[in-house]
Amino acid sequence: MRKISFLLALVFVLFTFSASAMALAAADFPNTSTNGMIGFAGQAKSENGTSKSATTGGKNGQIIYINNLNELKNQLGDSTPKILVIEKNISASSKTVVNIGSNKSLIGSYVQNKLVNIHLKTTASSGNVIFQNLTFEHSAGINGNDDIQLYLTAGTNYWIDHVTFAGHNYNANGSDLDKLLYIGQSADYVTISNSKFVNHKYGLILGYPDDSNKNYDGMPHITIANSYFENLLVRGPGLMRYGYFHVKNNYINNFQLAYTIATNARIYSENNYFGKGSEKGGILDDKANGEFKDVGSFPAITNQKSPVTRWNPSKNYSYQVQTPEYTKEFVTKYAGSSNTTLVFGK
């Protein structure tokens, strides 16, 4: 009897030690759930007052640690709620597309969080996904028109938070056509917050990329807040078409063109800080075929051609604004992926 008790006790000790070792082995990550979510990805209303639910991602789902490309492909593409933690950097030698499913939180650990030449793309069944504390990197030679590492074309409710799009060296007169981020077609209700877009010829393409096709007019609804755009030649914070775009408290520096207003874009800009490049008149690339309004940004925008939009995002959701000066200081400290605690802008 004593021998059996001893063996049971030994098994218990070994099991406890193994479980503790496994817990210690797992990389720490920002397990913040949906705290800090603002804008269209959160609880919001459409233009006719219809309420929608907030993005939840993989909330309450199993936490799964991702260490390689096969694990990422196998876990990201389905509809089961999961919290997928990038525990080790994942790299491919050439462009590798991974399909995005639904009900996922894809979160980078504090130790390693890079996706190198990994291009995430939606399918018809995508939606309700959180991307957080990730770093996207791609080779300079992957520079075709559709070479975009985060490519959202379908589904609703996406939150892109504390993500760094690292870009690469570029020639302003070169042939690069790749972008950092695309959100268009039927992808809708998205927030980009506390993120960092750097070192690229082209930045963000938002809305269906064709001025003659109005089938997607009114989409997407996008909030861009508390983010840092540095050394993007053009399209940072983006080329915007057809949808509703609330762009608040961002710092855009070292650019040639910032906003590009295209067909039927409704843009409400407020309290942004435009640095180097603004002195050349490049804040607004206005084709006079959208709607635009700026409130409180520095410096004042003076070359507007499009009519002033009557749309105000306060009809869709509640929010706060900070001064442009506060914004500049905040995003240079806290935007992008991190190896410490995430700090959220309001």
C-alpha positions as CSV (number, residue, x, y, z in Angstrom):
1,M,0.0,0.0,0.0
2,R,2.9,2.3,0.9
3,K,4.5,1.5,-2.4
4,I,1.4,2.4,-4.4
5,S,1.0,5.6,-2.5
6,F,4.7,6.4,-3.1
7,L,4.3,5.7,-6.9
8,L,1.1,7.9,-7.0
9,A,2.9,10.7,-5.3
10,L,5.8,10.4,-7.7
11,V,3.6,10.5,-10.7
12,F,1.8,13.6,-9.3
13,V,5.2,15.4,-8.7
14,L,6.4,14.5,-12.2
15,F,3.1,15.6,-13.8
16,T,3.2,18.9,-11.9
17,F,6.9,19.5,-12.8
18,S,6.1,18.7,-16.5
19,A,3.1,21.0,-16.6
20,S,5.2,23.8,-14.9
21,A,8.0,23.3,-17.4
22,M,5.6,23.5,-20.3
23,A,4.1,26.7,-18.9
24,L,7.6,28.2,-18.5
25,A,8.6,27.2,-22.0
26,A,5.6,29.0,-23.6
27,A,6.5,32.5,-24.8
28,D,4.8,35.4,-23.0
29,F,2.4,37.4,-25.2
30,P,0.0,40.4,-24.8
31,N,-3.1,38.6,-23.6
32,T,-5.2,41.7,-23.6
33,S,-8.3,40.3,-25.4
34,T,-10.3,43.1,-26.9
35,N,-9.2,45.8,-24.4
36,G,-8.1,49.0,-26.2
37,M,-10.3,48.4,-29.2
38,I,-11.8,51.5,-30.7
39,G,-13.6,52.7,-33.9
40,F,-15.3,50.6,-36.5
41,A,-13.9,47.3,-35.3
42,G,-15.7,47.9,-32.0
43,Q,-19.4,48.4,-31.4
44,A,-20.5,50.7,-34.1
45,K,-23.5,51.7,-36.3
46,S,-24.0,52.0,-40.0
47,E,-25.1,55.2,-41.7
48,N,-28.8,54.2,-41.3
49,G,-28.3,53.6,-37.5
50,T,-28.1,49.8,-37.5
51,S,-25.9,48.5,-34.7
52,K,-23.3,45.8,-35.3
53,S,-21.4,43.7,-32.7
54,A,-17.8,44.3,-31.9
55,T,-14.9,42.2,-33.1
56,T,-14.1,39.4,-30.7
57,G,-11.5,37.4,-32.6
58,G,-10.6,34.2,-30.8
59,K,-11.9,35.3,-27.5
60,N,-12.5,32.4,-25.1
61,G,-10.9,30.0,-27.6
62,Q,-8.0,27.7,-27.0
63,I,-4.5,29.3,-26.9
64,I,-2.3,27.6,-29.4
65,Y,1.4,28.4,-29.8
66,I,2.6,28.6,-33.4
67,N,6.2,27.8,-34.2
68,N,6.3,27.1,-38.0
69,L,4.6,27.7,-41.3
70,N,2.6,24.4,-41.3
71,E,1.2,25.1,-37.9
72,L,0.1,28.6,-39.1
73,K,-1.6,27.2,-42.2
74,N,-3.3,24.5,-40.3
75,Q,-4.6,26.7,-37.4
76,L,-5.5,30.0,-39.1
77,G,-7.8,28.9,-41.9
78,D,-10.8,27.4,-40.1
79,S,-13.7,29.0,-38.2
80,T,-13.0,27.6,-34.7
81,P,-12.3,30.4,-32.2
82,K,-8.6,30.3,-31.3
83,I,-5.9,32.5,-29.9
84,L,-2.9,31.8,-32.0
85,V,0.4,33.0,-30.6
86,I,3.4,33.4,-32.9
87,E,6.1,32.0,-30.6
88,K,8.9,31.8,-33.2
89,N,9.6,34.0,-36.2
90,I,8.2,32.3,-39.4
91,S,10.0,32.9,-42.6
92,A,9.8,31.7,-46.3
93,S,12.3,32.2,-49.0
94,S,9.6,33.3,-51.5
95,K,6.1,34.7,-51.3
96,T,3.9,32.2,-49.4
97,V,0.2,32.8,-49.1
98,V,-1.7,31.7,-46.0
99,N,-5.5,31.9,-45.9
100,I,-7.2,33.6,-43.1
101,G,-10.3,31.9,-41.6
102,S,-12.6,33.4,-39.0
103,N,-12.9,33.9,-35.2
104,K,-9.1,34.2,-34.7
105,S,-6.7,36.3,-32.7
106,L,-3.3,36.1,-34.3
107,I,-0.9,37.6,-31.7
108,G,2.9,37.9,-31.7
109,S,4.7,36.9,-28.6
110,Y,7.0,39.4,-26.8
111,V,10.0,37.2,-27.8
112,Q,9.5,36.6,-31.5
113,N,6.7,37.9,-33.7
114,K,7.9,38.2,-37.3
115,L,6.2,36.9,-40.5
116,V,8.8,37.1,-43.3
117,N,7.5,36.7,-46.8
118,I,4.3,35.3,-45.3
119,H,1.3,36.9,-47.0
120,L,-2.0,36.6,-45.2
121,K,-5.1,36.7,-47.4
122,T,-8.9,36.4,-46.8
123,T,-11.3,34.0,-48.4
124,A,-15.1,34.1,-48.7
125,S,-15.4,32.6,-45.2
126,S,-13.1,35.1,-43.4
127,G,-14.1,37.5,-40.7
128,N,-13.9,38.5,-37.0
129,V,-10.1,38.4,-36.8
130,I,-7.6,40.3,-34.6
131,F,-4.1,40.9,-35.7
132,Q,-1.9,42.1,-32.8
133,N,1.8,42.6,-31.9
134,L,3.0,41.2,-35.3
135,T,5.9,42.3,-37.5
136,F,5.4,41.9,-41.3
137,E,8.6,41.8,-43.3
138,H,9.1,41.0,-47.0
139,S,12.0,40.8,-49.5
140,A,12.5,43.8,-51.7
141,G,12.3,41.6,-54.8
142,I,8.6,40.7,-53.9
143,N,7.3,43.9,-55.5
144,G,4.5,43.1,-57.8
145,N,1.1,44.9,-57.8
146,D,-0.6,42.3,-55.6
147,D,2.4,41.6,-53.4
148,I,0.7,42.7,-50.2
149,Q,1.3,40.9,-46.9
150,L,-2.1,41.6,-45.4
151,Y,-4.8,41.4,-48.1
152,L,-8.4,41.8,-46.8
153,T,-11.1,41.4,-49.5
154,A,-14.0,39.8,-47.6
155,G,-15.7,39.5,-44.3
156,T,-16.4,42.0,-41.5
157,N,-14.8,43.0,-38.2
158,Y,-11.0,43.2,-38.3
159,W,-8.8,44.8,-35.7
160,I,-5.2,45.5,-36.7
161,D,-3.4,46.6,-33.6
162,H,0.2,47.2,-32.6
163,V,1.4,45.7,-35.9
164,T,4.6,46.8,-37.7
165,F,4.8,46.8,-41.5
166,A,8.5,47.0,-41.8
167,G,8.8,47.6,-45.6
168,H,12.3,47.7,-47.2
169,N,14.7,50.1,-49.0
170,Y,13.2,51.5,-52.2
171,N,14.1,53.7,-55.1
172,A,11.6,56.6,-55.5
173,N,11.9,56.3,-59.3
174,G,12.0,52.5,-59.3
175,S,9.4,49.9,-60.5
176,D,8.1,48.7,-57.2
177,L,4.3,48.3,-57.1
178,D,3.8,46.3,-53.9
179,K,1.9,47.8,-51.0
180,L,1.9,47.2,-47.2
181,L,-1.8,46.7,-46.7
182,Y,-5.0,46.4,-48.8
183,I,-8.5,46.5,-47.5
184,G,-11.3,46.5,-50.1
185,Q,-14.0,44.8,-52.0
186,S,-16.5,43.5,-49.4
187,A,-14.1,43.6,-46.4
188,D,-15.7,46.0,-43.9
189,Y,-15.7,47.5,-40.4
190,V,-12.0,47.6,-39.7
191,T,-9.8,49.5,-37.2
192,I,-6.1,50.1,-37.6
193,S,-4.7,51.3,-34.3
194,N,-1.3,51.8,-32.6
195,S,0.4,50.4,-35.7
196,K,3.5,51.4,-37.7
197,F,4.1,51.6,-41.4
198,V,7.6,52.3,-42.5
199,N,10.1,52.4,-45.4
200,H,8.1,51.7,-48.5
201,K,7.3,53.3,-51.8
202,Y,3.5,52.6,-51.5
203,G,1.6,52.4,-48.3
204,L,-2.1,51.5,-48.0
205,I,-4.8,50.9,-50.6
206,L,-8.2,51.2,-49.1
207,G,-11.4,50.6,-51.0
208,Y,-12.0,48.7,-54.3
209,P,-9.1,49.7,-56.6
210,D,-11.1,50.8,-59.6
211,D,-12.7,54.2,-60.1
212,S,-15.2,52.9,-62.7
213,N,-16.7,50.1,-60.5
214,K,-19.2,51.3,-57.9
215,N,-20.5,47.9,-56.8
216,Y,-18.6,48.4,-53.6
217,D,-19.6,52.0,-52.9
218,G,-20.0,52.6,-49.2
219,M,-17.3,50.1,-48.2
220,P,-15.1,49.8,-46.3
221,H,-15.7,51.5,-43.0
222,I,-12.2,52.1,-41.6
223,T,-10.8,53.8,-38.5
224,I,-7.1,54.7,-38.6
225,A,-6.0,55.9,-35.2
226,N,-2.8,56.4,-33.1
227,S,-0.5,55.1,-35.8
228,Y,2.9,56.1,-37.3
229,F,3.7,56.4,-40.9
230,E,7.4,57.0,-41.6
231,N,9.2,57.2,-44.9
232,L,6.3,56.1,-47.1
233,L,6.7,57.9,-50.4
234,V,3.0,57.9,-51.1
235,R,-0.3,56.5,-49.7
236,G,0.3,56.9,-46.0
237,P,-2.2,57.0,-44.4
238,G,-3.5,55.8,-47.8
239,L,-5.3,56.0,-51.1
240,M,-9.0,55.9,-50.2
241,R,-11.9,55.1,-52.4
242,Y,-15.7,54.5,-52.0
243,G,-15.8,54.0,-48.2
244,Y,-15.9,55.9,-45.0
245,F,-12.6,56.7,-43.4
246,H,-12.0,58.2,-40.0
247,V,-8.3,59.1,-39.6
248,K,-7.5,60.6,-36.2
249,N,-4.4,61.1,-34.1
250,N,-1.8,59.8,-36.5
251,Y,1.8,61.0,-37.2
252,I,2.8,61.0,-40.8
253,N,6.4,62.0,-41.5
254,N,8.9,62.0,-44.4
255,F,6.5,61.6,-47.2
256,Q,5.7,62.9,-50.7
257,L,1.9,62.4,-50.7
258,A,-0.1,61.5,-47.7
259,Y,-3.9,61.3,-48.4
260,T,-4.9,60.4,-51.9
261,I,-8.7,61.0,-52.3
262,A,-10.3,58.8,-55.0
263,T,-13.8,58.2,-56.2
264,N,-16.6,58.6,-53.5
265,A,-14.2,58.4,-50.5
266,R,-15.7,60.1,-47.4
267,I,-12.8,61.1,-45.3
268,Y,-13.0,62.7,-41.8
269,S,-9.5,63.6,-40.7
270,E,-8.7,65.1,-37.3
271,N,-5.8,66.0,-35.0
272,N,-3.2,64.4,-37.1
273,Y,0.4,65.6,-37.2
274,F,2.1,65.9,-40.6
275,G,5.9,66.3,-40.5
276,K,8.5,66.4,-43.2
277,G,6.8,66.6,-46.6
278,S,4.0,68.9,-45.5
279,E,6.1,71.9,-46.4
280,K,5.9,70.8,-50.1
281,G,2.1,70.7,-50.2
282,G,1.9,66.9,-50.2
283,I,-0.6,66.3,-47.4
284,L,-3.5,66.1,-49.8
285,D,-3.5,64.5,-53.3
286,D,-7.0,65.5,-54.1
287,K,-8.7,64.3,-57.4
288,A,-11.8,66.4,-56.5
289,N,-14.0,63.3,-56.8
290,G,-14.4,62.4,-53.1
291,E,-15.4,64.2,-49.9
292,F,-13.0,65.4,-47.2
293,K,-12.9,67.3,-44.0
294,D,-10.0,68.0,-41.6
295,V,-10.4,69.3,-38.1
296,G,-7.5,70.3,-35.9
297,S,-4.5,68.7,-37.8
298,F,-1.1,70.3,-37.9
299,P,-0.3,72.0,-40.2
300,A,-3.6,73.2,-41.6
301,I,-4.6,71.7,-44.9
302,T,-5.2,74.3,-47.6
303,N,-5.3,72.7,-51.0
304,Q,-8.6,70.9,-50.8
305,K,-10.5,70.4,-54.1
306,S,-13.2,67.9,-53.1
307,P,-16.3,69.1,-51.3
308,V,-16.5,69.0,-47.5
309,T,-18.0,65.8,-46.3
310,R,-21.2,66.0,-44.3
311,W,-20.4,62.6,-42.7
312,N,-19.2,62.6,-39.1
313,P,-17.9,59.4,-37.5
314,S,-19.5,60.5,-34.2
315,K,-22.7,59.2,-35.7
316,N,-21.2,55.7,-35.9
317,Y,-19.4,55.4,-32.6
318,S,-18.1,57.5,-29.7
319,Y,-14.4,58.3,-29.4
320,Q,-11.8,60.7,-28.0
321,V,-9.2,62.9,-29.6
322,Q,-5.8,64.1,-28.5
323,T,-3.8,67.1,-29.7
324,P,-1.5,66.6,-32.7
325,E,1.5,67.3,-30.5
326,Y,0.5,64.6,-28.0
327,T,-0.1,62.3,-31.0
328,K,3.4,62.7,-32.4
329,E,5.0,61.9,-29.0
330,F,2.7,59.0,-28.3
331,V,3.0,57.1,-31.6
332,T,6.8,57.4,-31.8
333,K,7.0,55.7,-28.4
334,Y,4.2,53.1,-28.6
335,A,3.1,52.4,-32.1
336,G,4.0,49.0,-33.7
337,S,4.9,45.6,-32.3
338,S,6.6,45.5,-28.9
339,N,8.6,43.2,-26.6
340,T,7.0,44.8,-23.6
341,T,3.5,45.7,-22.4
342,L,1.3,47.2,-25.1
343,V,0.2,50.8,-24.6
344,F,-3.1,51.8,-26.2
345,G,-4.1,55.2,-27.6
346,K,-7.7,56.3,-26.9
